[in-house]
Amino acid sequence: MTLSIPAPVPKPTRRRGRRLAGLAATVVLGATALAGCGGSEDSGATAGEDLAIDDVGTVKADSALTEQLPQQVQDSKEVAVATNAPYPPFIDFKTEGSTDEFTGLDYDIVQAIAARLGVAAPFQQQPFDGLVPGLKADKYDAIVGGITDNKERQATATFVDYSASGTGIMVADGNPEGVATLQDLCGAQVAVQKAAKQVALLQAFSQESCGGSAIEVTEFPQNTDAVQALLAEKVVAIAATKVNLVDDASALTGKVEVVDDPEAPNGYEPSPNGIAFDKQDAELAAAFQAALQSLMDDGTYDKILAKYGQESIGIDEATVDQAVD
């Protein structure tokens, strides 16, 4: 049936039985019970059934990969996932005003991984600053949503990396100033979001590489303000996370474009984005890594990236804990 939509470390059985009992209660109690749990839940695909992803294709289970899952996950046939939407294109709500159905790059990738493993992956909305504490408290099994794999987070979580995004450059349509690389920003006025990592990146590059023609970095409260400054020709370019610029450009076709530097296909100083698991869940993380690699090998991964116009953030191999900071 098709529906639309380092070595493993043994660990004690966790509270999956209680969480599953809670889900059964949710069926009876409805939205009121969900509200009491701190977030709505999207059931996703059904365990053991083929998953059809719009504009991608059908993902089938691989029994050999299923056997790599911890026994308690094989028994429950479920991996609970928490996220914080909206953060497009990684994660968003399927319907405006509803917080119990999700869409986005990360949603499709995790649903595809789960389908390949033969399990369900219900999503639930949580506050961003509560994602890691909830993971540690065993409220869910994994977190995702454009989360950067960095060394600070690795102190408490294991990351299965599925993409890498660095700083990109967006210019007016037609690229009137001929910006091709960071070097071309020397002497130009560039918009960035206040306190974003692009501030330090541009200032360091300017000092090291621009000589007497420094980059004029102008900070704005929000990235949307920077976009308006570009459209009003107040700046030559915007520097921001490339994945978000690609998403902005798709909504402003004919007005802006993202610069593609062949020497920096994932953006400048790219950092990996990962699906995070509690460090006790090394076996579960390893199974997710293997399933992700199988999706890369058969082309499903590339199709998901293409669906969201994010081919540039793709990586060639599913890795674990590859933070660059």
N, C-alpha and C positions, 0 to 999 in steps of 0.2 A: 504493500500500500504506500502511496506517495502523499505526503502532506505539503501544503504550501506554507508559504510564509516569507652526585655524580652518581652512584649506584643507588637503587632504591633503599630507603631506610625503614625497617619495620617500625610500626608505631601502634599504640593502643587504639582500640576502637573508640571513635569520638562520638559525639552526641547526635549522630545522624538519625538514630531511632526516634529521639525526642523531636527533632526538627520535622521528620516525616509525619509524626503524630500531629504536630502543629499544623501542617499543611492539610491534613484530613479535617481538622477542626475548622480550617478556613473555608473549606467547601460548605460546611454547615452554617457557619456564622456569617460568611460573606464579607462585605467591605468593612464592616465595623471591626472585625477581628484583624483584618489587614492593617487598618489604621493603628491599632494597638501595637502592632509589630514594628512600626516605624517606616513602612514602605510598602508600596503595591508590588504585585508580582506578575510577570509575564511567563506563562508556562512553556512557551517555545515549542519545539518539536516533541513528538512522542518517542519515548525510548524504543530502540530496535526497529524503527520504521524509516524508510527512505525519506530524505528531506529535499524538497524542491525549493531552490532559492531563485527568485525572480531575476532574470537577466544573467544567471550564472549556470544553472543546470541542477541535476540531481546528485545528491551525495548519499552513498551507500555505506553501510557499516562494514568494518573489517574485523572478523572474529579474532584474528591474531593480535590486533591492537587492543581489542576489548579485554583480552586476557592479561594485558599489561597493567590494567587498572587495579587498585587495591581491592581486595575481596569485598569489603563492605560497600564499595561503590558499584561493583558488579551486581551485588545483591539488591541495592536500593535503586539502581539504574538511573541515578540522578546526580548531577553536580550543580549545586545552587550557586548562582553568580549575582554579585551586587555591582551596581554602577551608579554614576551620577550624571543624569541628563538634564538639560541638553548641552552637548559639546560636539556639534557637528564638525566634520563628517564622521567622527568616531562613533558617537552615540547620540540618539535623539529620540523624542517621543513620536510614535507612529501617527498619532492624532493630537493636534493642538488641544490643550486643556485636559488631556488624559495622561495619567502617569503610570498606567499599568500595561502598556504595550510599547515596544521599542523597535527601533530601526537603526541603521547605520553600519559603517564598515566593521566596527568591533562586534556588533551584534551578529552580523552574518558570519564572521570568522569563527566566533565561539560556537554558534549553532552548527556550523559545518564540522568543526572539530568534534563536538558532542555526537553528531550523527555518525561520523566515521568511527567513533568509539562505541556506538550502540547505546548511548544514554541520552537522557533529556538534560537540558541546561536552562532551567527557569531563571529569569532575570528579575531583580527587584531594585527599586530606586532607594538610594540612601544618600544622606548628606556627604559631600566629598570628604570633609575632615573626619567622618565617622567610618570610612571604608576600611582603613587599616585596623583600627581598634575592633571593628566588627569581625574582621578576618581572624584576629587573635582570639576573640571571644567565641569563635566557632559558630557565629550566626549564619555563615555561608562558607562555601568552599573556595571561592575565587573572586577576584575583583578585576574590573577592566573598564576602560573608557578613556583612551588617550593618556594613560598613566606612564610617566617617564620612569624607566628603569635607572635608578641612581644608587650610589653606594650607601647613602643614608637609609633608603628604604630597604636595601638588601640586608640590613641588620635584623629585620623582622620578617622579611618575605623573600620568596624565591620567584624570579621572573622568567617566564617563557616569552622570549622576544619575538614579535611578529612583524615589526616595521621599524623604520628609523627615520626621524624627521629632524632636520636642522633649520637654520635660518635661511629664508628665501627673500627675494627682492621682487616687489611688484611695482610696475611703472604704468604710465598712461598708455592706452591702446596705440599701437604703432611704434612704441618706444622711441619717442622723438629725440631723446638725448643719447640714444645708442648705448644704453647700459647693458653690458654683457657679463661683467664680473664685479666683485667688490671693489677692485681697483678703480673702476669707472665712477665710483661714488665719491672719490676724493674731490674736494672742492664743492660738492653738491649738498643741498639741504635734504635731509632724509628724515622721514617721520617714523617714530617707534612708539610703542605703548610704554607709559611710565613704569619704571622699575623692572621692565622685562629684561631678559638676558641679552637681548640685542643691543641694549645701551652699552654694556661693557664690551661686547664683541666689536661694535663699530668704533668705540673709543680706542680700544687696544689696536685694532687694525690701522686706524687713522694715525696713531702715534708711531707705529712701526713702519708703515708703508706709504704714507701720503706726503711726506716731506712738509713743505710749506703750504700745501693745499688740503687742509684738514676737512674731514667730513663734518658738516654742520648737523648735529643730531638734535632734533626737535621732539620732545616728549609730549604725548597726549594721554589724557586719562584712560581712554579706551581705544582699542584697535579700530573701532568704527569711526572714531574721530580722526584717526590717521588716514583712513580711506577717504573721508570727506575732504581732508586737506589736499590729498592727491588729486581728487576730482576737481577741486577749485584751483589747481595749479599753484598751490602755495608751497609744495615740495616737489622734488624731482622723483622721489621713490619712497616706498615703504619697506622697512625691514621687519619681518615677523616670522613666526614659525611657518615653514613652507606649506605644510599640510593645510593650515588655516587660510593662507593666501590663495591656494588653489581653489578652496571652497568659495572664498570671496569672489575670485575671478569668474567662477562659473555662474554666479548670480549677477555679475556685472559685465556680461559679454558685450564686446564692442566698446567698452569704456576703459578697461584695464587689462593687463596681461602680466603673467609671471615670467620672469627671466629664467631661462634654462641654461645653466652653466655646465657643460659636459664634464668639467673637472669636479663638480659637486652635485651629482644627480639627486642626492637626498638632502641637499641644502648644506650650508656651511656649519661645521662642527655638529654633525648630526648625533643625536642621542637615541638609543633604542626605546621603543614603547613595548610594554609587556603585559601579559596576563599574570597577575600575582597570586601566589598561594602561600599559606602559612609554611614556615620552614619545616614543620613536622610532616608536611605533605609532599615530600620529595618524590615518592612513588607516583602520586597523582600528577605532579608537574612533569615527570618524565613521560608519562602516558600522553599528556597533552602535547608535549614537544614532538613525540613520534607521530601523532595524528596530524599535527600541523605540517610536519615535513612531508607526509604522504599527500596532503592537499597541495603543497608546493610542487611535488613531483608530478602530479597528474594534471596540473594546470588550473585547478579550482581556485587556488589562492590568487593567481594572476587575474582571473575573471572577476573575483570579488573586488580587487583593487581597481580594476578598470570600470566596474559598475559605478564607483564613486569618484572616478577621475583621479585616482591617487596612485597611479603606477610608479611615480617618482619616489615614493616612500617604501617601496618593496625591498626585501632582502632576499638573498639567495639561499639561505639556510636558516632553519629554526634553531635558535641558540638559547642559552640559559645564562642569566646574570652577566650580560655584556655591557654594563654601565661604563661610560667613558669619562665621567667626572672624577 
